[in-house]
Amino acid sequence: MQNFITAYKAEHIKKKGTGIYITAIIFGVLSPIIMAIVKIATNDPIAAGLPFNYFTGFVKQCMDPFAGFFFPLFIIITVSRITQLDHKNGGWQLMETQPLKKRSIFFSKFSVILTANTIAVLSVIVSAFLLSWIVSMIIDVPKEAVFSFEAGKIALLFLRLMLASLFFTAFQYIISVLLPSFIWSILIGIFLLLLFLFLSGFNLLPDWYPITFFMKITQYPNGSDLGYWITYSEVVSVILTLLTLYIGFEWYNHKTAKAAFFGKGKRAAKLAAVVVVLGALTTYMLIPKTMQPFGKTVISGTIDSDTKFSTIYITDNFISDTIAVIPIKNNKFNYTITKNVPLDYYKLAFDEKIQVSAMLCNKDNLDIKLKWYNNTADAELTGSRLAENKFKNKEQTSWSSASYYLDQNNFLENPDYIIKEIVGEWEDAMDESVKFKTADNYAPRADFVESSKKLATIKYLTMWNSLVKKRAALYPDKKTTETAGIKAMKAKVSLNDESLLGNSEYFDYVKGQLISANKNDIDDNTKALLAINKLANGSFKDKMLYWQVEKSLKESATTEERAKLLADYGNSFTDKKYLAIAMGKNNTFNRLSKGMPAAAFNAVSINKEQFNLAQFKGKFVIIDVWATWCGPCREQSPHFERMALKYKKENIQFAALSTDRKIESWYIEAKSKSKSVLQLHINNDQQFSRDYNVEFIPRFILIDPQGNFINSSMPAPDSASFEKELRLALGLPEQK
């Protein structure tokens, strides 16, 4: 150890004048400076929401540019500079004449690099704290922001960064030690960095790639989902660092690879043993794991909120059938479900205030940590379907060139080109769920992977059907031939898979296949009902028929049409519960039909005056149902206000009816709204939602002077049809 300390001190003497530690500080503060400038320049207000630590959040935001680019670049530069000090002046040979062991020489230099890394990481953390405090003095910060030093979280982030950097640092160090040319070590490092950017763009990065470990920090800033200090990625980085340093030192110690590993049988045996042991450990760590079934179906968890919750309603996504009703005591719950729970996503409604979607199956446990403040919710789902729920949350709509070509009607004359795009994108999608892993290296189970592949296949089969349909219209004499790839896609998805019927795209696909041969001059809804009615009796037919009957009921213009639909197809259900649900939907649609009386409701204005629907008798009323937390509502609000100003001389009242749980949130925002719109807050939002069948917002409702519906679901105000319907109701001439 004394020999190593002497060598380490010597390295510090040699590095004087190189500015390596100053460079570490500069590279560390770059990301926080950039982040601070962006925040001050944009000054985007942060909406009220969940409590959060402002300092810690700022630090984590800085990780993307730092860990993803600046830190690896700093390591490339620093390693090359330190090693080249001795390459340039013959220092390696000179040191070996001193009473210093080669091991001390080799690892002391590496330790100086690690010291520089430490300074860089500390710099980004310290400067992020300082600059976030300065930014908070300049721009508005929500009251939910907490300003405190979360020592534990920051320490874990520091530890993960250091461990993640070890392998790349060791790899770059070995290259720089073995190659005397300064430029080559730099070029290799830059090449690895550029290759990382290229491979990540195509989702081709292997888990063992040196810079991948930095990416994991940005990908999982909160670390382990299971509460571990570090993730599997950092463990692999440590193992590969040991392997790299062993190979590098032996090579340096014996001058050549042949002498180091093959000169004597003992050296070759040592190399083989080290490679086998560390390689086996690496392989073991990189193999994805899967959660095992729990033995029984259990839902448990806690709620962090200033509101007390009482009940969770678990329903399926198909007919909203209630699977379980779970009591909540002191915002905690633990419940065993005894009903059959097929693999699917289920809706968990917390007192009808919050809805959480979760993957669940028989013999799974689901643990939920829910936060709810200021009408904002965040749910952390763990348990035996951890990977499946993480995969769902990360799903995003990705760019599809095939979809774009079809939307724009491009290349329809060249179907082979579009088919190639469709099949190629489908093959990529087949790998997506297989490649997905959580921060702790857990992958989805086989049943979910297969289901995901089928659902992904439906998306591309829909594109194929669209291509066939468009080409049939443009080129009726030319056939669009199925390729082997299209046939493989069709073979992946059957036309009677009941497990997929909770997905609307699958229903549309099966429906399209069923009616494709029907060339009669009737609408698609009627074609679908006729085709479904011919299917063999059973659960699959019942569900298909229910889907279509509900859709047709909703789109029917009159109560007579709906009554005929139920009379024609109601007796075709084997399981009469679907008929009962359809009849309930029919009653709702009839109740909201044109000419039917609108249900009474009570609301309060900004001036604390009580309003009810009867007070508007003698006037047309158009209602914008909205909430402060609703993004689409905010987009439509200016258009609604513009219409109110345009028609303020007409016999119509424009009203914005808020469904916010907290009246204070509504009051603050409503005060800034246009006075051309009457601002109201509903007194009983749950009753109103049931009476008006409010499944989503914004919702626009037009009522006549007698209090009857004209349209219970108007188009959005930013569409031309909104004003067209409005003018028609008011008896105004159509605009030129």
QUIRA-V499931 format. One line per field, one symbol per residue. ss: DSSP state (a for helix, b for strand, c for the rest). phi: phi as a letter, one per 30 degrees, with the letter a starting at -180 (. if undefined). psi: psi as a letter, one per 30 degrees, with the letter a starting at -180 (. if undefined). A space follows every 10 residues. Layout:
ss->???
phi->???
psi->???
//
This chain:
ss->caaaaaaaaa aaaaccccca aaaaaaaaaa aaaaaaaaaa aacccccccc cbbaaaaaaa aaaaaaaaaa aaaaaaaaaa aaaaaaaaac aaaaaacccc caaaaaaaaa aaaaaaaaaa aaaaaaaaaa aaaaaaaacc ccccbbcccc aaaaaaaaaa aaaaaaaaaa aaaaaaaacc caaaaaaaaa aaaaaaaaaa accccccccc caaaaaaaac cccccccccc caaaaaaaaa aaaaaaaaaa aaaaccaaaa acccaaaaaa aaaaaaaaaa aaaaaaccbc ccccccbbbb bbbbbccccc bbbbbbcccc cbbbbbbcbc cbbbbbbccc cccbbbbbbb cccbbbbbbb ccccbbbbbb bbbccbbbbb bbbccaaaaa aaaacccccc aaaaaaaccc ccccaaaaaa aaaaaaaaaa aaaaaccccc cbcccaaaaa aaaaaaaaaa aaaaaaaaaa aaaacccccc cccaaaaaaa aacccccaaa cccaaaaaaa aaaaaccccc cccaaaaaaa aaacccccaa aaaaaaaaaa aaaaacccaa aaaaaaaaaa aacccaaaaa aaaaaaaaaa acccccbccc cbbbbccccb bbaaaacccb bbbbbbcccc aaaaaaaaaa aaaaaacccc cbbbbbbbcc ccaaaaaaaa cccccccbbb bbccaaaaaa acccccccbb bbbccccbbb bcccccccca aaaaaaaaaa cccccc
phi->.ddddddddd dddddejdid dddddddddd dddddddddd ddhddcddad dbdddddded ddddddddbd dddddedddd ddddedddci dddddddddb ddddeddddd dddddddddd dddddddddd dddddddccd bddddccacd eddddddddd dddddddddd ddddedddcd dddddddddd dddddedddd dchcdddcde dedddddddb dciddciddb ceddddeddd dddddddddd dddcibdddd bbdbdddddd eddddddddd ddddddddcb dcedjacbcb lbbcadcdcb bcccbdcdbh dddabcdcbh ibaabcccdd bdeadccccc hicbcbcbda aeiccbcbcc cbbhibbbcc cbjdcedddd dddcdbdcdb ddddeddchc iddbdedddd dddddddddd ddddddbddc iccddddded dddddddeed dddddddddd ddddbdccdc ddcddddddd ddbdcbdddc ddcdddeddd edddcdddcd dbddddeddd ddddddeldd deddddeddd ddddcddbdd ddddedddbe ddddcddddd dddddddddd dcdejddddd bcbbcddidd bbdddcejbd bcccdbaddc deddddeddd ddddddcddd dbcdbccdce dcddddeddd dcddddcdcb bddbdddddd dchdcabdbc bcbdddicdc adbdddddcd dddddddddd icdddd
psi->eeeeeeeeee eeeefkffge eeeeeeeefe eeeeeeeeee eehkkjkkbk kljeeeeeee ffeeeeefee eeeeeeeeee eeefeeeegg feeeefflhk keeeeefeee eeeeeeeeee eeeeeeeeee eeeeeffelk klffkkjlji eeeeeeeeee eeeefeeeee eeeeeeefjf keeeeeeeee eeeeeeeeee fghgklffke feeeefeeei ffbkfgglel leeeeeeeef eeeeeeeeee eeegeleeee fgeleeeeee eeeeeeeeee eeeeefkklk kllfeljkkl alkjlgkkle kkjkllfdgh kjeljkkkkh hlljkkkflk jljlklkjjj hgekkkkkkl lkhlkkkkjk kjkhgkkkkj kaafheeeee eeffkljlkj eeeeeeeghk gffieeeeee eeeeeeeeef fefefkllfg hkllleeeee eeeeeeeeef eeeeeeeeee eeeeiffkkj kkleeeeeee ffklghjfff ffkeeeeeee eeeegefjgl illeeeeeee eefflkkaee eeeeeeeeee eeeefkflee eeeeeeeefe ffkejfeeee eeeeeeeeee fglkfkkkkk lklkleggkk kleffgkfkk kkkjjllffj eeeeefeeee eeeeeegffl ikkkkjjkgk ejfeeeeeef fflkffkkjl kkeieeeeee eghjflllkk kkklfgglke jfillkfgle feeeeeeeef gklkk.
//
